[in-house]
Amino acid sequence: MLVLLPPSEGKAASGRGAPLKPESLSLPGLADARAAVLDELVELCAADEAKAQQVLGLSEGLRGEIAKNAELRTAGTRPAGEIYTGVLYDALGLATLDPASRRRAHQSLLVFSGLWGAVRVGDRIPSYRCSMGVKLPGLGALGGYWRGPMESVLPKAADGGMVLDLRSSAYAAAWKPKGEVADRTATVRVLHSQIDESTGVEKRSVVSHFNKATKGRIVRSLLEAGAAPKTPAALVEALRDLGYVVEAQAPGKPGKAWGLDVVVSGIH
């Protein structure tokens, strides 16, 4: 099973490891596209700080991210699973997984990125700032830029297995599973359930914190259980066996992904 994750907005500092080795990154079919984004991002941040701040959509308090981007080629690196932080990654807790679960994470997790396209959690990268929503002057909107390279690379990465898509909408724009890949893809929406005390009626809503934390816990649960569902229907059963409340919407026609609603209540 291939699990697609969004990155985190905030990131840990670059490590003390050797500088970036682009040829060492997974999905070598994305190498040329990565090089083009890296070249433009580094040049922009090194040459014109004010313009870079505008292009990257950074507040004054995040202006220091520009200098960090300008030094991407020489900065130290660490595994992507350590670079990405935040609610989802805290709940996933890669560092605290047992060895077998960690191996499964390295094999199955793929983190989408405005700069790298997509990387595996074991790929060594420097800390950076470049979301999928950025529109670089030369390459244009990154969500659209990555679609072409992804269309040839991601179906091969799925390798005939199931795809669990946990990306946010900005990162989902970079690759949309099609055809038979879509038939074995499931997207997840997390709904927070609350009972209105005055009416006794259940209300459901999408709450960012619950959404991210629950997705992280789902991935951790599947990794620890060694679950390897081959179809979206089998994934639904696996999640229910792990204690999740799941409502599934099977597509009405071929070539469409399944939609799964995971319902949580109380404080998580």
Secondary structure by P-SEA (a helix, b strand, c coil): cbbbbbbbcccccccccccccccccccccaaaaaaaaaaaaaaaaaccaaaaaaaacccccccaaaaaaaacccbbbcccccccccaaaaaaccccccaaaaaaaaacbbbbccccccccccccccbbbbcccccccccccccccaaaaaaaccccccccbbbbbbccaaaaaaccccccccccbbbbbbbbbbbcccccbbbbbbbaaaaaaaaaaaaaaaaaaccccccaaaaaaaaaaaccbbbbbccccccbbbbbbbbbcccc
